[in-house]
Amino acid sequence: MAVCSLGFLFFCGAAVIVFQLAPGRRPRQLILACTNALFLAPLVPDLRSCEWFALTLAGTFGALVLVRARPRGTIVAGAVTLGLVLYLYLKRFTLFADFVPVPEDWDLRLHPVELVGLSYMIFKFIHMLVDLWQGQLAPFNLWTYLNYQLSFFTLTAGPIQRYNDFLRYWEEMDLQPAGPRESLQFCIRLAAGMIKVGVLGAAAEAVYRKGGHVHQEVSLGDALRCFYAYPVYLYLNFSGYTDIVLGAGGLFGFRLPENFNRPWLARNVLDFWDRWHISLTHWIRDYVFMSSYKVAATRFPGGARYWSYALLFFALFLAGAWHGTTDGFVIFGILNGLGAAATRAYGDVLRATLGRQRMNAYLKNPTVRLMAIVVTLHYVCLCQLFFSSNRYWATKVLSRFGSELVRLPVTLAHYPLQGPVAAIVVAGALLVLLLKSDGIGSLLDRLGRRLGQRTGWLLAILAVECVFVAGMFFVDWALQQAPPPVLYMAF
């Protein structure tokens, strides 16, 4: 079931009505469990995939029960390793596919398996495993585990909700439903997410696709469109999906973690990943970087600083390479890892050189901040060229930029109003947008809080959004086209 579709809207609305009319916690839990099953059913294409789904859930739950009975580090390490091997096998990373020694009839290229949400299921499993071993996990059983793993809010593309947080809302289902004002705010967020994905994201995708044909000659305009439009499309698509599920979850009484915080205003790569796919970044920080850094710093205290650089590179490389199975995503991960390690090293050098007081003044300087934002934005756009999984097109775009840079003096001398003018216009527009976005964002936040106190205004906003959503569905119906997919559902 496509998330940005009329079918999902009716499905979610009907489930919310039945859920809110249910008299207590147990009936509501049963209704939500049925909703999860109905959402998942059309996403499992065949019996083979269904069998692997059951095997994955049974195996991971069995590992949790074993660790609960015998909380030993070796058992935890073995369970994590088996989970990762299962993930690598089922995802069939092209870098490892030729080295997996399995019988021919197990070859997933001949008998593919589709497990939607497998990445997020493995993340949740490892989180529960480690927290259980450390004595920080709330009680669980098969019923709560299945609903946690298969929750339709977070199954397909996150955000990654921690089990203790999920269980708190799961056990509070007998509370009174949210008031009309709060319910309106959740509906507004859901509708806004659909507009992001289906209208704004689709427009950005059209611009990107116009310059994104692999076999065509790459012009400067094509290169610029891909360089700037693809990251915008990716952001609108994924953040729009997040708005949809956060709104839907809120209508069921679940508060899901935020996943975005104005990422294009980040001043370095670390800051960007602390604003983009926040739940994934925090998961990798807690379960990859912090745990490995603690071990390294304890055993090799003299090299703790250099270990932090290496482990930051590894953590951000993992965050990038996890997204896909091709070498383009590996390059994406390497670039992000290098950016993170360089950011930490640069910060350490600045602190050692300037001292605390001058360092604070440097960070507060608006010119420095603007330059940092612009540089980070362009570096992230460079990284995300490879995120499109088309390494050949990314290479052609970068080649075009390189050739234009080499020819720039000649172009400026002979054709001052051609060639570079598009780049200058785009760069100027970006600078103005970045310069004003903080003020605009703060104004919208204040306006939202003020209007949020008035039900009439909320109804008006929702009515306008409904008009846009209805128009979007009508266009899809009239053109006989499928609803736009959510990119992160492929991961």
C-alpha positions as a Python dict, from the first residue, in 0.01 Angstrom:
ca = {
    (1, 'M'): (0, 0, 0),
    (2, 'A'): (150, 332, -107),
    (3, 'V'): (172, 571, 186),
    (4, 'C'): (95, 878, -25),
    (5, 'S'): (-230, 743, -166),
    (6, 'L'): (-604, 776, -126),
    (7, 'G'): (-616, 412, -19),
    (8, 'F'): (-379, 475, 272),
    (9, 'L'): (-577, 783, 374),
    (10, 'F'): (-904, 587, 391),
    (11, 'F'): (-730, 291, 556),
    (12, 'C'): (-577, 512, 824),
    (13, 'G'): (-900, 708, 879),
    (14, 'A'): (-1112, 395, 920),
    (15, 'A'): (-858, 238, 1157),
    (16, 'V'): (-843, 554, 1371),
    (17, 'I'): (-1223, 571, 1402),
    (18, 'V'): (-1252, 205, 1507),
    (19, 'F'): (-955, 245, 1740),
    (20, 'Q'): (-1094, 552, 1918),
    (21, 'L'): (-1439, 392, 1958),
    (22, 'A'): (-1290, 85, 2127),
    (23, 'P'): (-1366, 81, 2503),
    (24, 'G'): (-1025, 3, 2655),
    (25, 'R'): (-661, -96, 2625),
    (26, 'R'): (-697, -461, 2523),
    (27, 'P'): (-945, -403, 2238),
    (28, 'R'): (-734, -111, 2115),
    (29, 'Q'): (-420, -323, 2115),
    (30, 'L'): (-601, -590, 1915),
    (31, 'I'): (-730, -330, 1666),
    (32, 'L'): (-383, -183, 1617),
    (33, 'A'): (-235, -532, 1574),
    (34, 'C'): (-494, -607, 1304),
    (35, 'T'): (-416, -272, 1140),
    (36, 'N'): (-46, -361, 1131),
    (37, 'A'): (-127, -700, 972),
    (38, 'L'): (-358, -547, 710),
    (39, 'F'): (-95, -288, 619),
    (40, 'L'): (179, -552, 590),
    (41, 'A'): (-18, -813, 392),
    (42, 'P'): (-4, -647, 47),
    (43, 'L'): (367, -569, 96),
    (44, 'V'): (462, -938, 119),
    (45, 'P'): (459, -1055, -245),
    (46, 'D'): (471, -1435, -216),
    (47, 'L'): (488, -1737, 14),
    (48, 'R'): (869, -1745, 6),
    (49, 'S'): (889, -1390, 141),
    (50, 'C'): (626, -1475, 403),
    (51, 'E'): (835, -1771, 520),
    (52, 'W'): (1148, -1557, 551),
    (53, 'F'): (948, -1294, 739),
    (54, 'A'): (835, -1557, 989),
    (55, 'L'): (1187, -1699, 1016),
    (56, 'T'): (1338, -1356, 1078),
    (57, 'L'): (1087, -1265, 1347),
    (58, 'A'): (1104, -1604, 1517),
    (59, 'G'): (1484, -1614, 1508),
    (60, 'T'): (1534, -1263, 1646),
    (61, 'F'): (1276, -1317, 1919),
    (62, 'G'): (1441, -1647, 2011),
    (63, 'A'): (1777, -1470, 2038),
    (64, 'L'): (1625, -1213, 2274),
    (65, 'V'): (1476, -1484, 2493),
    (66, 'L'): (1814, -1661, 2505),
    (67, 'V'): (1995, -1343, 2608),
    (68, 'R'): (1731, -1275, 2872),
    (69, 'A'): (1793, -1622, 3016),
    (70, 'R'): (2174, -1609, 2981),
    (71, 'P'): (2294, -1247, 2948),
    (72, 'R'): (2649, -1313, 2832),
    (73, 'G'): (2856, -1099, 2600),
    (74, 'T'): (2950, -1389, 2375),
    (75, 'I'): (2584, -1480, 2322),
    (76, 'V'): (2499, -1117, 2243),
    (77, 'A'): (2789, -1092, 1996),
    (78, 'G'): (2684, -1416, 1829),
    (79, 'A'): (2321, -1303, 1799),
    (80, 'V'): (2422, -967, 1650),
    (81, 'T'): (2653, -1142, 1403),
    (82, 'L'): (2380, -1383, 1293),
    (83, 'G'): (2137, -1092, 1250),
    (84, 'L'): (2385, -903, 1033),
    (85, 'V'): (2466, -1212, 825),
    (86, 'L'): (2093, -1265, 766),
    (87, 'Y'): (2059, -901, 665),
    (88, 'L'): (2355, -911, 424),
    (89, 'Y'): (2233, -1234, 268),
    (90, 'L'): (1876, -1121, 213),
    (91, 'K'): (1975, -774, 89),
    (92, 'R'): (2230, -928, -151),
    (93, 'F'): (2483, -650, -150),
    (94, 'T'): (2651, -661, -490),
    (95, 'L'): (2995, -627, -331),
    (96, 'F'): (2943, -952, -136),
    (97, 'A'): (2696, -1146, -351),
    (98, 'D'): (2960, -1337, -547),
    (99, 'F'): (3133, -1451, -228),
    (100, 'V'): (2834, -1605, -46),
    (101, 'P'): (2877, -1986, -68),
    (102, 'V'): (2520, -2117, -86),
    (103, 'P'): (2359, -2395, -293),
    (104, 'E'): (2224, -2288, -629),
    (105, 'D'): (1862, -2330, -526),
    (106, 'W'): (1923, -2081, -243),
    (107, 'D'): (2057, -1819, -478),
    (108, 'L'): (1844, -1509, -421),
    (109, 'R'): (1914, -1390, -773),
    (110, 'L'): (1709, -1690, -892),
    (111, 'H'): (1459, -1686, -606),
    (112, 'P'): (1439, -1329, -476),
    (113, 'V'): (1300, -1250, -134),
    (114, 'E'): (1139, -918, -53),
    (115, 'L'): (1126, -827, 314),
    (116, 'V'): (995, -474, 346),
    (117, 'G'): (1140, -294, 645),
    (118, 'L'): (1419, -550, 699),
    (119, 'S'): (1678, -281, 774),
    (120, 'Y'): (1464, -121, 1042),
    (121, 'M'): (1374, -460, 1187),
    (122, 'I'): (1745, -543, 1229),
    (123, 'F'): (1811, -201, 1386),
    (124, 'K'): (1531, -258, 1636),
    (125, 'F'): (1651, -610, 1713),
    (126, 'I'): (2010, -501, 1783),
    (127, 'H'): (1888, -212, 1999),
    (128, 'M'): (1673, -446, 2208),
    (129, 'L'): (1953, -702, 2233),
    (130, 'V'): (2213, -454, 2361),
    (131, 'D'): (1971, -279, 2599),
    (132, 'L'): (1858, -618, 2735),
    (133, 'W'): (2220, -721, 2796),
    (134, 'Q'): (2284, -391, 2977),
    (135, 'G'): (1970, -428, 3190),
    (136, 'Q'): (1796, -124, 3037),
    (137, 'L'): (1518, -292, 2837),
    (138, 'A'): (1157, -292, 2954),
    (139, 'P'): (977, -630, 2982),
    (140, 'F'): (882, -790, 2651),
    (141, 'N'): (693, -1091, 2522),
    (142, 'L'): (606, -1225, 2176),
    (143, 'W'): (291, -1010, 2153),
    (144, 'T'): (466, -680, 2226),
    (145, 'Y'): (771, -776, 2018),
    (146, 'L'): (569, -852, 1703),
    (147, 'N'): (369, -530, 1730),
    (148, 'Y'): (686, -330, 1794),
    (149, 'Q'): (860, -477, 1490),
    (150, 'L'): (557, -465, 1257),
    (151, 'S'): (410, -131, 1362),
    (152, 'F'): (290, 27, 1039),
    (153, 'F'): (407, 370, 1160),
    (154, 'T'): (774, 269, 1151),
    (155, 'L'): (802, -59, 957),
    (156, 'T'): (861, 67, 606),
    (157, 'A'): (1101, 359, 650),
    (158, 'G'): (1137, 449, 1016),
    (159, 'P'): (1176, 656, 1223),
    (160, 'I'): (1353, 414, 1457),
    (161, 'Q'): (1151, 418, 1777),
    (162, 'R'): (1313, 262, 2085),
    (163, 'Y'): (1127, -29, 2245),
    (164, 'N'): (1082, 133, 2589),
    (165, 'D'): (923, 436, 2423),
    (166, 'F'): (694, 212, 2216),
    (167, 'L'): (590, 6, 2519),
    (168, 'R'): (493, 316, 2717),
    (169, 'Y'): (239, 419, 2451),
    (170, 'W'): (133, 57, 2396),
    (171, 'E'): (40, 26, 2763),
    (172, 'E'): (-141, 363, 2773),
    (173, 'M'): (-401, 284, 2507),
    (174, 'D'): (-685, 297, 2759),
    (175, 'L'): (-632, 671, 2809),
    (176, 'Q'): (-885, 916, 2672),
    (177, 'P'): (-836, 1013, 2306),
    (178, 'A'): (-660, 1338, 2220),
    (179, 'G'): (-864, 1656, 2221),
    (180, 'P'): (-999, 1808, 1898),
    (181, 'R'): (-722, 2069, 1874),
    (182, 'E'): (-444, 1813, 1906),
    (183, 'S'): (-619, 1577, 1663),
    (184, 'L'): (-646, 1860, 1411),
    (185, 'Q'): (-273, 1925, 1441),
    (186, 'F'): (-198, 1560, 1365),
    (187, 'C'): (-433, 1568, 1064),
    (188, 'I'): (-263, 1884, 940),
    (189, 'R'): (77, 1718, 968),
    (190, 'L'): (-43, 1408, 783),
    (191, 'A'): (-190, 1618, 500),
    (192, 'A'): (122, 1837, 484),
    (193, 'G'): (333, 1523, 444),
    (194, 'M'): (121, 1408, 152),
    (195, 'I'): (161, 1748, -14),
    (196, 'K'): (537, 1728, 38),
    (197, 'V'): (562, 1385, -122),
    (198, 'G'): (295, 1411, -391),
    (199, 'V'): (320, 1776, -502),
    (200, 'L'): (646, 1942, -398),
    (201, 'G'): (856, 1626, -410),
    (202, 'A'): (707, 1524, -745),
    (203, 'A'): (791, 1868, -887),
    (204, 'A'): (1151, 1841, -764),
    (205, 'E'): (1172, 1491, -911),
    (206, 'A'): (1054, 1617, -1249),
    (207, 'V'): (1332, 1878, -1250),
    (208, 'Y'): (1588, 1615, -1149),
    (209, 'R'): (1469, 1359, -1404),
    (210, 'K'): (1487, 1616, -1683),
    (211, 'G'): (1863, 1625, -1649),
    (212, 'G'): (1916, 1270, -1530),
    (213, 'H'): (1943, 1050, -1842),
    (214, 'V'): (2257, 840, -1832),
    (215, 'H'): (2311, 812, -2208),
    (216, 'Q'): (2263, 1176, -2299),
    (217, 'E'): (2527, 1444, -2335),
    (218, 'V'): (2557, 1629, -2006),
    (219, 'S'): (2517, 2005, -2032),
    (220, 'L'): (2594, 2249, -1755),
    (221, 'G'): (2221, 2294, -1701),
    (222, 'D'): (2173, 1917, -1665),
    (223, 'A'): (2457, 1899, -1414),
    (224, 'L'): (2317, 2186, -1207),
    (225, 'R'): (1967, 2040, -1209),
    (226, 'C'): (2091, 1705, -1081),
    (227, 'F'): (2329, 1860, -830),
    (228, 'Y'): (2066, 2078, -662),
    (229, 'A'): (1729, 1920, -746),
    (230, 'Y'): (1799, 1561, -639),
    (231, 'P'): (1881, 1650, -273),
    (232, 'V'): (1566, 1865, -261),
    (233, 'Y'): (1360, 1577, -402),
    (234, 'L'): (1513, 1331, -155),
    (235, 'Y'): (1446, 1564, 140),
    (236, 'L'): (1085, 1641, 44),
    (237, 'N'): (1012, 1274, -25),
    (238, 'F'): (1154, 1138, 300),
    (239, 'S'): (1054, 1423, 532),
    (240, 'G'): (706, 1417, 378),
    (241, 'Y'): (675, 1047, 452),
    (242, 'T'): (792, 1115, 809),
    (243, 'D'): (523, 1382, 850),
    (244, 'I'): (261, 1132, 729),
    (245, 'V'): (353, 859, 978),
    (246, 'L'): (405, 1104, 1265),
    (247, 'G'): (58, 1244, 1200),
    (248, 'A'): (-95, 897, 1170),
    (249, 'G'): (82, 775, 1482),
    (250, 'G'): (-38, 1075, 1678),
    (251, 'L'): (-400, 995, 1589),
    (252, 'F'): (-348, 652, 1748),
    (253, 'G'): (-190, 806, 2057),
    (254, 'F'): (172, 728, 1961),
    (255, 'R'): (437, 1000, 1969),
    (256, 'L'): (713, 901, 1729),
    (257, 'P'): (1062, 1056, 1733),
    (258, 'E'): (1126, 1348, 1502),
    (259, 'N'): (1350, 1264, 1207),
    (260, 'F'): (1439, 1605, 1059),
    (261, 'N'): (1540, 1943, 1194),
    (262, 'R'): (1608, 2185, 905),
    (263, 'P'): (1912, 1989, 778),
    (264, 'W'): (2007, 2239, 507),
    (265, 'L'): (2107, 2487, 778),
    (266, 'A'): (2374, 2251, 915),
    (267, 'R'): (2718, 2409, 944),
    (268, 'N'): (2917, 2085, 905),
    (269, 'V'): (2870, 1719, 818),
    (270, 'L'): (2824, 1610, 1180),
    (271, 'D'): (2562, 1879, 1231),
    (272, 'F'): (2388, 1770, 910),
    (273, 'W'): (2358, 1409, 1026),
    (274, 'D'): (2230, 1532, 1362),
    (275, 'R'): (1945, 1699, 1168),
    (276, 'W'): (1886, 1441, 891),
    (277, 'H'): (1732, 1098, 964),
    (278, 'I'): (1789, 1179, 1330),
    (279, 'S'): (1668, 844, 1464),
    (280, 'L'): (1922, 657, 1247),
    (281, 'T'): (2204, 894, 1344),
    (282, 'H'): (2128, 855, 1714),
    (283, 'W'): (2106, 477, 1676),
    (284, 'I'): (2450, 465, 1512),
    (285, 'R'): (2589, 707, 1771),
    (286, 'D'): (2463, 496, 2063),
    (287, 'Y'): (2521, 143, 1932),
    (288, 'V'): (2822, 185, 1700),
    (289, 'F'): (3028, 494, 1780),
    (290, 'M'): (2991, 529, 2158),
    (291, 'S'): (3027, 159, 2238),
    (292, 'S'): (3333, 113, 2014),
    (293, 'Y'): (3491, 441, 2127),
    (294, 'K'): (3449, 345, 2490),
    (295, 'V'): (3639, 20, 2430),
    (296, 'A'): (3912, 190, 2224),
    (297, 'A'): (3961, 478, 2471),
    (298, 'T'): (3980, 236, 2765),
    (299, 'R'): (4236, 7, 2605),
    (300, 'F'): (4438, 274, 2420),
    (301, 'P'): (4390, 599, 2618),
    (302, 'G'): (4689, 769, 2456),
    (303, 'G'): (4532, 750, 2110),
    (304, 'A'): (4173, 832, 2211),
    (305, 'R'): (4159, 1140, 1990),
    (306, 'Y'): (4274, 951, 1681),
    (307, 'W'): (4039, 666, 1759),
    (308, 'S'): (3755, 918, 1761),
    (309, 'Y'): (3844, 1025, 1406),
    (310, 'A'): (3863, 667, 1280),
    (311, 'L'): (3542, 558, 1451),
    (312, 'L'): (3355, 867, 1334),
    (313, 'F'): (3460, 781, 981),
    (314, 'F'): (3339, 424, 1031),
    (315, 'A'): (3007, 532, 1188),
    (316, 'L'): (2921, 778, 911),
    (317, 'F'): (3048, 538, 646),
    (318, 'L'): (2808, 280, 791),
    (319, 'A'): (2523, 533, 793),
    (320, 'G'): (2582, 599, 425),
    (321, 'A'): (2664, 251, 295),
    (322, 'W'): (2363, 99, 476),
    (323, 'H'): (2125, 273, 235),
    (324, 'G'): (2186, 56, -70),
    (325, 'T'): (2354, -246, -223),
    (326, 'T'): (2565, -85, -497),
    (327, 'D'): (2908, 71, -500),
    (328, 'G'): (2753, 417, -539),
    (329, 'F'): (2626, 394, -181),
    (330, 'V'): (2971, 284, -65),
    (331, 'I'): (3114, 603, -218),
    (332, 'F'): (2833, 797, -48),
    (333, 'G'): (2933, 642, 285),
    (334, 'I'): (3306, 711, 232),
    (335, 'L'): (3242, 1077, 151),
    (336, 'N'): (3024, 1122, 460),
    (337, 'G'): (3278, 941, 678),
    (338, 'L'): (3561, 1161, 553),
    (339, 'G'): (3349, 1471, 609),
    (340, 'A'): (3267, 1368, 967),
    (341, 'A'): (3627, 1283, 1056),
    (342, 'A'): (3754, 1607, 898),
    (343, 'T'): (3492, 1807, 1089),
    (344, 'R'): (3605, 1661, 1423),
    (345, 'A'): (3975, 1711, 1343),
    (346, 'Y'): (3917, 2071, 1228),
    (347, 'G'): (3723, 2147, 1546),
    (348, 'D'): (4003, 2006, 1762),
    (349, 'V'): (4263, 2216, 1581),
    (350, 'L'): (4052, 2531, 1617),
    (351, 'R'): (4000, 2474, 1989),
    (352, 'A'): (4370, 2418, 2044),
    (353, 'T'): (4463, 2726, 1839),
    (354, 'L'): (4200, 2980, 1943),
    (355, 'G'): (4113, 2883, 2299),
    (356, 'R'): (3762, 2869, 2443),
    (357, 'Q'): (3674, 3239, 2433),
    (358, 'R'): (3794, 3307, 2078),
    (359, 'M'): (3644, 2978, 1965),
    (360, 'N'): (3300, 3082, 2091),
    (361, 'A'): (3333, 3417, 1915),
    (362, 'Y'): (3436, 3238, 1595),
    (363, 'L'): (3135, 3008, 1609),
    (364, 'K'): (2896, 3298, 1669),
    (365, 'N'): (3030, 3505, 1378),
    (366, 'P'): (2742, 3529, 1126),
    (367, 'T'): (2975, 3545, 824),
    (368, 'V'): (3160, 3232, 933),
    (369, 'R'): (2831, 3059, 1000),
    (370, 'L'): (2692, 3146, 656),
    (371, 'M'): (3010, 3029, 483),
    (372, 'A'): (3002, 2704, 681),
    (373, 'I'): (2637, 2644, 586),
    (374, 'V'): (2703, 2705, 216),
    (375, 'V'): (3011, 2480, 209),
    (376, 'T'): (2826, 2203, 398),
    (377, 'L'): (2524, 2227, 170),
    (378, 'H'): (2740, 2183, -139),
    (379, 'Y'): (2938, 1898, 14),
    (380, 'V'): (2615, 1717, 106),
    (381, 'C'): (2483, 1772, -249),
    (382, 'L'): (2806, 1619, -378),
    (383, 'C'): (2760, 1315, -150),
    (384, 'Q'): (2397, 1271, -251),
    (385, 'L'): (2487, 1256, -620),
    (386, 'F'): (2601, 901, -541),
    (387, 'F'): (2294, 833, -327),
    (388, 'S'): (2087, 813, -645),
    (389, 'S'): (2257, 470, -690),
    (390, 'N'): (2369, 578, -1039),
    (391, 'R'): (2744, 612, -1000),
    (392, 'Y'): (2794, 658, -1376),
    (393, 'W'): (2564, 958, -1390),
    (394, 'A'): (2726, 1110, -1080),
    (395, 'T'): (3067, 1071, -1245),
    (396, 'K'): (2942, 1241, -1562),
    (397, 'V'): (2800, 1532, -1362),
    (398, 'L'): (3125, 1580, -1171),
    (399, 'S'): (3322, 1553, -1495),
    (400, 'R'): (3110, 1829, -1645),
    (401, 'F'): (3170, 2051, -1341),
    (402, 'G'): (3544, 1985, -1368),
    (403, 'S'): (3560, 2071, -1737),
    (404, 'E'): (3355, 2388, -1682),
    (405, 'L'): (3588, 2492, -1400),
    (406, 'V'): (3895, 2443, -1620),
    (407, 'R'): (3737, 2645, -1903),
    (408, 'L'): (3598, 2914, -1671),
    (409, 'P'): (3865, 3184, -1744),
    (410, 'V'): (3817, 3143, -2121),
    (411, 'T'): (3439, 3139, -2087),
    (412, 'L'): (3437, 3455, -1878),
    (413, 'A'): (3670, 3630, -2124),
    (414, 'H'): (3473, 3544, -2441),
    (415, 'Y'): (3117, 3478, -2321),
    (416, 'P'): (3067, 3667, -1993),
    (417, 'L'): (2686, 3643, -2005),
    (418, 'Q'): (2668, 3277, -2100),
    (419, 'G'): (2783, 2955, -1942),
    (420, 'P'): (2850, 3063, -1581),
    (421, 'V'): (2535, 3275, -1559),
    (422, 'A'): (2318, 2976, -1462),
    (423, 'A'): (2558, 2875, -1188),
    (424, 'I'): (2576, 3232, -1057),
    (425, 'V'): (2195, 3263, -1050),
    (426, 'V'): (2152, 2929, -871),
    (427, 'A'): (2428, 3005, -620),
    (428, 'G'): (2284, 3352, -554),
    (429, 'A'): (1936, 3213, -498),
    (430, 'L'): (2073, 2955, -255),
    (431, 'L'): (2264, 3218, -61),
    (432, 'V'): (1954, 3438, -26),
    (433, 'L'): (1744, 3138, 76),
    (434, 'L'): (1997, 3032, 337),
    (435, 'L'): (2036, 3386, 468),
    (436, 'K'): (1663, 3429, 519),
    (437, 'S'): (1560, 3075, 613),
    (438, 'D'): (1638, 3108, 984),
    (439, 'G'): (1418, 3414, 1018),
    (440, 'I'): (1142, 3262, 805),
    (441, 'G'): (1159, 2935, 1000),
    (442, 'S'): (1137, 3113, 1334),
    (443, 'L'): (844, 3323, 1209),
    (444, 'L'): (656, 3012, 1092),
    (445, 'D'): (724, 2839, 1424),
    (446, 'R'): (583, 3134, 1619),
    (447, 'L'): (287, 3160, 1383),
    (448, 'G'): (218, 2786, 1417),
    (449, 'R'): (222, 2805, 1797),
    (450, 'R'): (-10, 3103, 1797),
    (451, 'L'): (-256, 2957, 1548),
    (452, 'G'): (-237, 2625, 1729),
    (453, 'Q'): (-435, 2781, 2011),
    (454, 'R'): (-728, 2859, 1780),
    (455, 'T'): (-934, 2570, 1649),
    (456, 'G'): (-1089, 2782, 1375),
    (457, 'W'): (-751, 2859, 1221),
    (458, 'L'): (-653, 2494, 1238),
    (459, 'L'): (-972, 2396, 1056),
    (460, 'A'): (-898, 2654, 787),
    (461, 'I'): (-542, 2525, 739),
    (462, 'L'): (-665, 2166, 720),
    (463, 'A'): (-934, 2264, 467),
    (464, 'V'): (-674, 2427, 239),
    (465, 'E'): (-449, 2123, 267),
    (466, 'C'): (-739, 1892, 186),
    (467, 'V'): (-803, 2087, -134),
    (468, 'F'): (-439, 2037, -239),
    (469, 'V'): (-447, 1667, -148),
    (470, 'A'): (-774, 1613, -333),
    (471, 'G'): (-628, 1787, -639),
    (472, 'M'): (-321, 1566, -621),
    (473, 'F'): (-532, 1248, -609),
    (474, 'F'): (-750, 1374, -895),
    (475, 'V'): (-446, 1437, -1115),
    (476, 'D'): (-312, 1089, -1038),
    (477, 'W'): (-649, 940, -1126),
    (478, 'A'): (-691, 1147, -1443),
    (479, 'L'): (-342, 1061, -1570),
    (480, 'Q'): (-372, 698, -1456),
    (481, 'Q'): (-41, 719, -1271),
    (482, 'A'): (65, 545, -953),
    (483, 'P'): (117, 746, -633),
    (484, 'P'): (478, 861, -586),
    (485, 'P'): (688, 599, -404),
    (486, 'V'): (878, 669, -84),
    (487, 'L'): (1248, 621, -160),
    (488, 'Y'): (1343, 505, 188),
    (489, 'M'): (1098, 212, 168),
    (490, 'A'): (1358, 47, -58),
    (491, 'F'): (1613, 35, 224),
}
